[in-house]
Amino acid sequence: MSPRSQSVNEELRRRSRERLLQAAVELVSEQGYEATTLGDIADRAGSARGLVSYYFPGKRQLVQSAVHRLMHRTLEEALEREPHTEDGRERMARAIDAILGLARDQPVLMRQHMAGILQPEGFVECPDQQRLAQLLGETVACFGSPDAATDYPMLRALLMGAVYAAVVPGAPMPIPTLRAELFKRYGLARELGVPPDTEVPGGTCDTDLSRFFATDRQPADRPGGQYDDQADQPGGQSDDRSDRPGGRYDDRADRPDDQSK
């Protein structure tokens, strides 16, 4: 068998990483952060466990990257849906509704995200986090801010505070109340964006998140809905055995005494 080209291997690595991101979102949503191991994520993605540590230093980095992907693509979808508009007030309303919609539809995931970014390490810098910041900055500028560099951090802080209030255990605030307060802050009419109890084509309540992850594959008919990744390992391998004695997997990052948090 002839070796794969560099471009083919790069594409296979990209798909593997995308499946890991999607699996992280699905599993943390289903069973919570603490109950989800890197091994669970690898199994759901159909990847060898060593691939997780190849792409991500640990579970926190993987989950934060996955949530940033979900946030940036949800926001992007809301801003670009039809009818397309460059009206700054409508785009601000769509941005607020998109982020609040995630707090409503994915409370477990967003609660963990808020807890994670409050850790000393803070935000995980990744392309999806940077794209999210760019979209929010563009929204502020389109809204007509004379100083977007100052007003963007304020919008981010207000959205983070609203998400926290919506997902805090035991005493969550209603999404419509938080929406009304944010709309008042920015002088937005209630009918802008996606008013409560309404839906748009494509939806804000769509629970199928696969459209946000470019895996180019569908879940195989396997237990737990895993992806069959056997043919997609970098280098054309069907597993992740490396040049270690005995061909062992490097799954140290998935052990309880390592980077499983």
C-alpha positions as a Markdown table, in Angstrom:
| # | Residue | x | y | z |
|---|---|---|---|---|
| 1 | Met | 0.0 | 0.0 | 0.0 |
| 2 | Ser | 1.4 | 3.4 | -1.0 |
| 3 | Pro | 1.8 | 5.9 | 1.9 |
| 4 | Arg | -0.8 | 8.7 | 2.2 |
| 5 | Ser | 0.0 | 12.1 | 1.0 |
| 6 | Gln | 0.5 | 15.0 | 3.4 |
| 7 | Ser | -2.7 | 16.6 | 2.4 |
| 8 | Val | -4.7 | 13.4 | 3.0 |
| 9 | Asn | -3.2 | 13.0 | 6.4 |
| 10 | Glu | -3.9 | 16.6 | 7.3 |
| 11 | Glu | -7.5 | 16.1 | 6.3 |
| 12 | Leu | -7.8 | 12.9 | 8.4 |
| 13 | Arg | -6.3 | 14.7 | 11.4 |
| 14 | Arg | -8.8 | 17.6 | 11.0 |
| 15 | Arg | -11.7 | 15.2 | 10.9 |
| 16 | Ser | -10.4 | 13.3 | 14.0 |
| 17 | Arg | -10.1 | 16.6 | 15.9 |
| 18 | Glu | -13.6 | 17.6 | 14.8 |
| 19 | Arg | -15.1 | 14.3 | 16.1 |
| 20 | Leu | -13.3 | 14.8 | 19.4 |
| 21 | Leu | -14.8 | 18.2 | 19.8 |
| 22 | Gln | -18.3 | 17.0 | 18.9 |
| 23 | Ala | -18.0 | 14.0 | 21.2 |
| 24 | Ala | -16.9 | 16.3 | 24.1 |
| 25 | Val | -20.0 | 18.5 | 23.6 |
| 26 | Glu | -22.4 | 15.6 | 23.4 |
| 27 | Leu | -21.0 | 13.7 | 26.5 |
| 28 | Val | -20.7 | 16.7 | 28.8 |
| 29 | Ser | -24.2 | 17.7 | 27.9 |
| 30 | Glu | -25.5 | 14.1 | 28.6 |
| 31 | Gln | -23.6 | 13.2 | 31.7 |
| 32 | Gly | -21.8 | 16.2 | 33.1 |
| 33 | Tyr | -18.1 | 17.2 | 33.2 |
| 34 | Glu | -16.9 | 15.2 | 36.1 |
| 35 | Ala | -18.5 | 12.0 | 34.9 |
| 36 | Thr | -17.0 | 12.3 | 31.4 |
| 37 | Thr | -13.4 | 11.0 | 30.9 |
| 38 | Leu | -11.1 | 11.5 | 28.0 |
| 39 | Gly | -11.5 | 7.8 | 27.4 |
| 40 | Asp | -15.3 | 8.3 | 27.1 |
| 41 | Ile | -14.7 | 11.1 | 24.6 |
| 42 | Ala | -12.3 | 9.1 | 22.5 |
| 43 | Asp | -14.6 | 6.1 | 22.5 |
| 44 | Arg | -17.6 | 8.2 | 21.4 |
| 45 | Ala | -15.5 | 9.8 | 18.6 |
| 46 | Gly | -14.2 | 6.4 | 17.5 |
| 47 | Ser | -10.6 | 7.5 | 18.1 |
| 48 | Ala | -7.7 | 5.9 | 19.8 |
| 49 | Arg | -7.2 | 7.4 | 23.3 |
| 50 | Gly | -3.7 | 8.6 | 22.5 |
| 51 | Leu | -5.1 | 11.0 | 19.8 |
| 52 | Val | -6.8 | 13.0 | 22.5 |
| 53 | Ser | -3.5 | 14.0 | 24.1 |
| 54 | Tyr | -2.1 | 14.5 | 20.7 |
| 55 | Tyr | -4.6 | 17.3 | 20.0 |
| 56 | Phe | -5.4 | 18.6 | 23.5 |
| 57 | Pro | -3.3 | 19.0 | 26.7 |
| 58 | Gly | -6.2 | 17.7 | 28.9 |
| 59 | Lys | -9.9 | 17.5 | 29.4 |
| 60 | Arg | -10.4 | 21.1 | 30.4 |
| 61 | Gln | -8.8 | 22.4 | 27.2 |
| 62 | Leu | -10.7 | 20.0 | 25.1 |
| 63 | Val | -14.1 | 20.9 | 26.6 |
| 64 | Gln | -13.5 | 24.6 | 26.5 |
| 65 | Ser | -12.4 | 24.4 | 22.9 |
| 66 | Ala | -15.5 | 22.4 | 22.1 |
| 67 | Val | -17.8 | 24.9 | 23.9 |
| 68 | His | -16.1 | 27.9 | 22.1 |
| 69 | Arg | -16.8 | 26.1 | 18.8 |
| 70 | Leu | -20.5 | 25.7 | 19.8 |
| 71 | Met | -20.7 | 29.3 | 20.9 |
| 72 | His | -19.0 | 30.8 | 17.9 |
| 73 | Arg | -20.9 | 28.7 | 15.3 |
| 74 | Thr | -24.3 | 29.3 | 17.1 |
| 75 | Leu | -23.6 | 33.1 | 17.1 |
| 76 | Glu | -22.4 | 33.0 | 13.4 |
| 77 | Glu | -25.5 | 31.1 | 12.4 |
| 78 | Ala | -27.8 | 33.6 | 14.1 |
| 79 | Leu | -26.1 | 36.6 | 12.6 |
| 80 | Glu | -26.1 | 35.2 | 9.1 |
| 81 | Arg | -29.6 | 33.6 | 8.9 |
| 82 | Glu | -32.1 | 34.8 | 6.4 |
| 83 | Pro | -33.3 | 37.5 | 6.1 |
| 84 | His | -29.7 | 38.7 | 6.2 |
| 85 | Thr | -29.3 | 42.1 | 7.7 |
| 86 | Glu | -26.7 | 44.7 | 8.4 |
| 87 | Asp | -28.9 | 46.6 | 10.8 |
| 88 | Gly | -26.9 | 47.0 | 14.0 |
| 89 | Arg | -29.9 | 46.7 | 16.4 |
| 90 | Glu | -31.2 | 43.5 | 14.8 |
| 91 | Arg | -27.7 | 42.0 | 14.9 |
| 92 | Met | -27.2 | 42.9 | 18.5 |
| 93 | Ala | -30.6 | 41.3 | 19.3 |
| 94 | Arg | -29.7 | 38.2 | 17.4 |
| 95 | Ala | -26.3 | 38.0 | 19.3 |
| 96 | Ile | -28.0 | 38.3 | 22.7 |
| 97 | Asp | -30.7 | 35.7 | 21.8 |
| 98 | Ala | -28.1 | 33.3 | 20.5 |
| 99 | Ile | -26.0 | 33.2 | 23.7 |
| 100 | Leu | -29.1 | 33.2 | 25.9 |
| 101 | Gly | -30.5 | 30.3 | 23.8 |
| 102 | Leu | -27.4 | 28.3 | 24.6 |
| 103 | Ala | -27.9 | 28.8 | 28.3 |
| 104 | Arg | -31.5 | 27.7 | 27.9 |
| 105 | Asp | -30.8 | 24.7 | 25.6 |
| 106 | Gln | -27.5 | 23.5 | 27.0 |
| 107 | Pro | -27.5 | 24.4 | 30.7 |
| 108 | Val | -25.1 | 21.6 | 31.8 |
| 109 | Leu | -22.6 | 22.4 | 29.2 |
| 110 | Met | -22.8 | 26.2 | 29.8 |
| 111 | Arg | -22.6 | 25.8 | 33.5 |
| 112 | Gln | -19.4 | 23.8 | 33.1 |
| 113 | His | -18.0 | 26.4 | 30.7 |
| 114 | Met | -18.6 | 29.2 | 33.2 |
| 115 | Ala | -16.9 | 27.1 | 36.0 |
| 116 | Gly | -14.0 | 26.3 | 33.7 |
| 117 | Ile | -13.2 | 29.9 | 32.7 |
| 118 | Leu | -13.2 | 30.9 | 36.4 |
| 119 | Gln | -10.3 | 28.6 | 37.0 |
| 120 | Pro | -6.9 | 30.3 | 37.4 |
| 121 | Glu | -5.9 | 29.3 | 33.9 |
| 122 | Gly | -8.9 | 31.3 | 32.5 |
| 123 | Phe | -9.9 | 31.2 | 28.8 |
| 124 | Val | -8.3 | 28.6 | 26.6 |
| 125 | Glu | -7.0 | 30.5 | 23.6 |
| 126 | Cys | -8.0 | 28.7 | 20.5 |
| 127 | Pro | -9.2 | 29.7 | 17.0 |
| 128 | Asp | -12.9 | 29.2 | 18.0 |
| 129 | Gln | -12.5 | 31.5 | 21.0 |
| 130 | Gln | -10.8 | 34.1 | 18.8 |
| 131 | Arg | -13.6 | 33.8 | 16.2 |
| 132 | Leu | -16.2 | 34.3 | 18.9 |
| 133 | Ala | -14.5 | 37.4 | 20.1 |
| 134 | Gln | -14.3 | 38.7 | 16.5 |
| 135 | Leu | -18.0 | 38.2 | 15.9 |
| 136 | Leu | -18.9 | 40.0 | 19.2 |
| 137 | Gly | -16.6 | 42.8 | 18.3 |
| 138 | Glu | -18.1 | 43.1 | 14.9 |
| 139 | Thr | -21.6 | 43.1 | 16.4 |
| 140 | Val | -20.6 | 46.0 | 18.7 |
| 141 | Ala | -19.1 | 48.0 | 15.8 |
| 142 | Cys | -22.2 | 47.4 | 13.6 |
| 143 | Phe | -24.4 | 48.5 | 16.5 |
| 144 | Gly | -22.7 | 51.9 | 16.1 |
| 145 | Ser | -20.3 | 51.9 | 19.1 |
| 146 | Pro | -17.9 | 54.8 | 18.9 |
| 147 | Asp | -15.4 | 52.7 | 20.9 |
| 148 | Ala | -15.8 | 49.1 | 20.0 |
| 149 | Ala | -12.5 | 48.2 | 21.8 |
| 150 | Thr | -14.1 | 49.3 | 25.1 |
| 151 | Asp | -17.7 | 48.3 | 24.4 |
| 152 | Tyr | -16.9 | 44.7 | 23.3 |
| 153 | Pro | -15.5 | 43.6 | 26.7 |
| 154 | Met | -18.7 | 45.1 | 28.3 |
| 155 | Leu | -21.0 | 43.2 | 26.0 |
| 156 | Arg | -18.9 | 40.0 | 26.8 |
| 157 | Ala | -19.2 | 40.6 | 30.5 |
| 158 | Leu | -22.9 | 41.3 | 30.3 |
| 159 | Leu | -23.5 | 38.1 | 28.3 |
| 160 | Met | -21.3 | 36.0 | 30.7 |
| 161 | Gly | -23.2 | 37.4 | 33.7 |
| 162 | Ala | -26.6 | 36.6 | 32.0 |
| 163 | Val | -25.5 | 33.1 | 31.3 |
| 164 | Tyr | -24.2 | 32.6 | 34.8 |
| 165 | Ala | -27.5 | 33.8 | 36.2 |
| 166 | Ala | -29.5 | 31.5 | 33.9 |
| 167 | Val | -27.6 | 28.3 | 34.8 |
| 168 | Val | -26.7 | 28.8 | 38.5 |
| 169 | Pro | -27.9 | 25.7 | 40.3 |
| 170 | Gly | -30.9 | 26.1 | 42.6 |
| 171 | Ala | -31.7 | 29.7 | 41.7 |
| 172 | Pro | -31.6 | 30.3 | 37.9 |
| 173 | Met | -33.1 | 33.5 | 36.6 |
| 174 | Pro | -35.7 | 33.1 | 33.7 |
| 175 | Ile | -34.3 | 33.7 | 30.3 |
| 176 | Pro | -37.1 | 36.2 | 29.3 |
| 177 | Thr | -36.2 | 38.3 | 32.3 |
| 178 | Leu | -32.5 | 38.4 | 31.4 |
| 179 | Arg | -33.3 | 39.1 | 27.8 |
| 180 | Ala | -35.5 | 42.0 | 28.8 |
| 181 | Glu | -32.8 | 43.5 | 30.9 |
| 182 | Leu | -30.1 | 43.2 | 28.2 |
| 183 | Phe | -32.5 | 44.6 | 25.6 |
| 184 | Lys | -33.2 | 47.5 | 27.9 |
| 185 | Arg | -29.5 | 48.1 | 28.3 |
| 186 | Tyr | -29.0 | 48.3 | 24.5 |
| 187 | Gly | -32.3 | 50.1 | 23.7 |
| 188 | Leu | -33.6 | 47.2 | 21.7 |
| 189 | Ala | -37.3 | 46.6 | 20.9 |
| 190 | Arg | -38.7 | 43.3 | 22.1 |
| 191 | Glu | -39.7 | 42.1 | 18.6 |
| 192 | Leu | -36.1 | 42.2 | 17.4 |
| 193 | Gly | -34.0 | 39.0 | 17.3 |
| 194 | Val | -36.0 | 35.9 | 18.4 |
| 195 | Pro | -38.6 | 36.9 | 20.9 |
| 196 | Pro | -39.5 | 34.4 | 23.6 |
| 197 | Asp | -41.9 | 31.6 | 22.5 |
| 198 | Thr | -41.0 | 32.1 | 18.8 |
| 199 | Glu | -38.8 | 30.1 | 16.5 |
| 200 | Val | -37.0 | 30.8 | 13.3 |
| 201 | Pro | -36.2 | 28.6 | 10.3 |
| 202 | Gly | -33.3 | 26.4 | 11.4 |
| 203 | Gly | -34.3 | 27.1 | 14.9 |
| 204 | Thr | -32.5 | 28.1 | 18.1 |
| 205 | Cys | -33.7 | 25.0 | 19.8 |
| 206 | Asp | -32.2 | 22.5 | 17.4 |
| 207 | Thr | -30.6 | 19.8 | 19.5 |
| 208 | Asp | -28.7 | 18.3 | 16.6 |
| 209 | Leu | -25.3 | 20.0 | 17.0 |
| 210 | Ser | -23.5 | 18.0 | 14.3 |
| 211 | Arg | -23.8 | 20.9 | 11.8 |
| 212 | Phe | -21.3 | 22.8 | 13.9 |
| 213 | Phe | -18.6 | 20.1 | 13.6 |
| 214 | Ala | -17.1 | 19.4 | 10.1 |
| 215 | Thr | -16.6 | 15.7 | 10.6 |
| 216 | Asp | -17.9 | 14.8 | 7.1 |
| 217 | Arg | -19.1 | 11.5 | 8.6 |
| 218 | Gln | -22.3 | 10.3 | 10.4 |
| 219 | Pro | -22.3 | 8.3 | 13.6 |
| 220 | Ala | -21.9 | 4.6 | 12.7 |
| 221 | Asp | -24.3 | 1.9 | 14.0 |
| 222 | Arg | -22.2 | 1.3 | 17.1 |
| 223 | Pro | -23.0 | 1.4 | 20.8 |
| 224 | Gly | -23.2 | 4.9 | 22.1 |
| 225 | Gly | -23.3 | 6.4 | 18.6 |
| 226 | Gln | -19.5 | 6.4 | 18.3 |
| 227 | Tyr | -17.9 | 7.3 | 15.0 |
| 228 | Asp | -15.9 | 4.7 | 13.2 |
| 229 | Asp | -12.6 | 6.3 | 13.0 |
| 230 | Gln | -10.5 | 3.2 | 12.3 |
| 231 | Ala | -9.5 | 4.4 | 8.8 |
| 232 | Asp | -8.8 | 8.0 | 9.8 |
| 233 | Gln | -5.8 | 7.7 | 12.1 |
| 234 | Pro | -2.9 | 9.9 | 11.2 |
| 235 | Gly | -0.4 | 8.0 | 9.1 |
| 236 | Gly | -3.0 | 5.5 | 8.0 |
| 237 | Gln | -2.9 | 3.5 | 11.2 |
| 238 | Ser | -6.0 | 1.8 | 12.5 |
| 239 | Asp | -5.0 | 2.6 | 16.1 |
| 240 | Asp | -2.7 | 4.9 | 17.9 |
| 241 | Arg | 0.2 | 2.6 | 18.7 |
| 242 | Ser | 3.5 | 4.4 | 18.5 |
| 243 | Asp | 7.1 | 3.6 | 18.9 |
| 244 | Arg | 6.7 | 2.9 | 22.6 |
| 245 | Pro | 7.8 | -0.5 | 24.1 |
| 246 | Gly | 5.1 | -3.1 | 23.3 |
| 247 | Gly | 3.2 | -0.6 | 21.1 |
| 248 | Arg | 1.3 | 0.7 | 24.1 |
| 249 | Tyr | -1.2 | 3.6 | 23.8 |
| 250 | Asp | -0.2 | 6.8 | 25.4 |
| 251 | Asp | -3.3 | 7.3 | 27.5 |
| 252 | Arg | -1.7 | 9.0 | 30.5 |
| 253 | Ala | -3.8 | 12.1 | 30.1 |
| 254 | Asp | -6.9 | 10.0 | 30.7 |
| 255 | Arg | -5.7 | 8.6 | 34.0 |
| 256 | Pro | -7.2 | 9.9 | 37.3 |
| 257 | Asp | -3.8 | 11.2 | 38.5 |
| 258 | Asp | -3.1 | 13.2 | 35.4 |
| 259 | Gln | -4.9 | 15.8 | 33.3 |
| 260 | Ser | -8.4 | 14.4 | 33.5 |
| 261 | Lys | -9.9 | 17.6 | 34.8 |
